[in-house]
Amino acid sequence: MHWPLIAEQIAAASGEPFSPSAPRSVGGGCINSAYQLADGERAYFVKINQGETLAMFEAEAAGLAELAAAAGPRVPRPLCTGTAGSQAFIVMEWIDLGRQRGDSAAEAGRQLARLHECTREDFGWDRDNTIGSTAQPNTPRADWVSFWREQRLGFQLKLAARQGYGGRLRERGTRLLEVLPALLDHDPAPSLLHGDLWGGNIGYDDQGAPVIFDPAVYFGDREADLAMTELFGGFGGDFYAAYREAWPLSPGYGTRKALYNLYHILNHLNLFGRGYLSQAEALIERLLAEARG
């Protein structure tokens, strides 16, 4: 890796000289390699991938900047993106993560509600990005049902069919797309969303304040963020109680939660394979039954 080139770009972006010691490898998930780069006074978090992923990193930086401008949970502020040799990188603020304190989970719920109060007129975003390593189209639409049909579930179902998961999944999934208005009838506002808010993408700084990272930002139904928090274990009762106290949910959330998490299950099917097929099919059948009443 061309670390001197990255150090030069950090210095240019920060406006201060930067001569780091050797990079330290840190956990960065299954998509990118991640490092801490520090010079004794300043430290940065650096993610690296192949050169063709630069657009993914640029979208992540834009998403972090969008989240940072809102009055929600803390995010690592992006510094720069670029290429060094054959690899692409993103550099952002290094945040020392600690443990939750007594009120940390509740504060995360309150801050997420404040983030969701940031709204605009259309659903989507100003640029496409990724969910994991999968493309996530965000062309703005005024109608939530059509956005979720075309740019979320429909998009994932088409990817699945191209990977050989057609047949019953495609037939029943197509039927689900047809009955979406019966399931999405609560007229949500286009809220600013983290977009990939599972337990691995939240932490707490050394003061116990919540920190969210690795976003897949867009403007959508706030319940889509909440649904994702429940997909792999949940964030705890204090978190949900504080969120609901700040902004109560509309009736029917339980059904919509399944619908929104189907998007992530389909994405896991497309990323990781057949182990998620039966879960996706079962969710679709449940939703079709609920649409029939």
Helices and strands as residue ranges (DSSP letters): H 3-14, E 24-26, E 33-38, E 43-50, G 51-53, H 54-69, E 78-84, E 87-93, H 104-116, E 129-131, E 134-136, H 144-148, I 149-153, H 154-162, H 167-178, H 180-183, E 191-193, G 199-201, E 202-204, E 210-212, E 218-220, H 222-229, H 237-246, H 253-272, G 274-276, H 277-292
